[in-house]
Amino acid sequence: MRLSRRRVSLSALLVLAACSSNPKPPPSGAGAVKIGKPYQVAGVWYTPSDDRNYDQRGIASWYGPGFHALATANGERYNQDDVTAAHKTLPMPSWVEVENLDNGRKLVVRINDRGPFVQGRIIDLSRRSAQLLGVDKVGLAHVRVRRVFLDKLDMPPMPVVAAASPAPPPVVPKGDIVFVQVAALSDAGRIAWLTGYLGSFGPVVTEVAPSGLTRIRLGPYPDATAANAVLAQLRAAGYSDTRLIPSPPMP
């Protein structure tokens, strides 16, 4: 579940472009800062504050295609390829250093949204932030989140992430039953939202993977031709990671 995503434009504060290995931050005082009033989500109250000593450990998750281009809690347009994150109570914007305790990677990200509203999770990373921290494939990670201030920070280089070789397209013989996979998510609220949204494209099925992520698919379709028509519609709608998944053969 996520709050209403209305916000003012703060595009000048996009300080960590994912393509740069040595980002140059803007002045720490640039732009309006929003703290916000106490708010309630699913029966739980949250009180935003300017906690300048924030330093917590917990679970990080990430969000991407289902929210891309929607408004965040401070009025921006969420861009899954920006280095940003959602936090329940810290000011927007503010900056935190996220350390992935599972692999040692560190990254400074900008807070511009509210969430995640799941017990035990302390930060919700954008897709690009998750990729740089090595969280995107596993879905969740143990992290340390520490408040930092750009005027006192020597910005570290971003983690270097080797580009993976593109996977070959699935072999779909004529007559195969085919699914169109849109996403693999961990957040129950996002799963519910995306499942409802995708209903306008066709029948939606979900499957829990061994990793714990929930795969969200459309189908089944009787052949690759029918599936490709839906695939094209989804990619035109912004779901660029959508792909065909042949159904496993019957035992």
Secondary structure, DSSP 8 states (H G I E B T S, - for coil): ------B---GGG----TT-SS-----TT-S--B----EEETTEEE-----TT-EEEEEEEEE-GGGTTSB-TTB-B--TTSSEEE-SSS-BSEEEEEEETTT--EEEEEEEE----STTEEEEEEHHHHHHHT-TTTS-EEEEEEEE-GGG---------------------TT--EEEEEEEE--HHHHHHHHHHHTTTS-EEEEE-TTS-EEEEEEEESSHHHHHHHHHHHHHTT-TT-EEEE-----
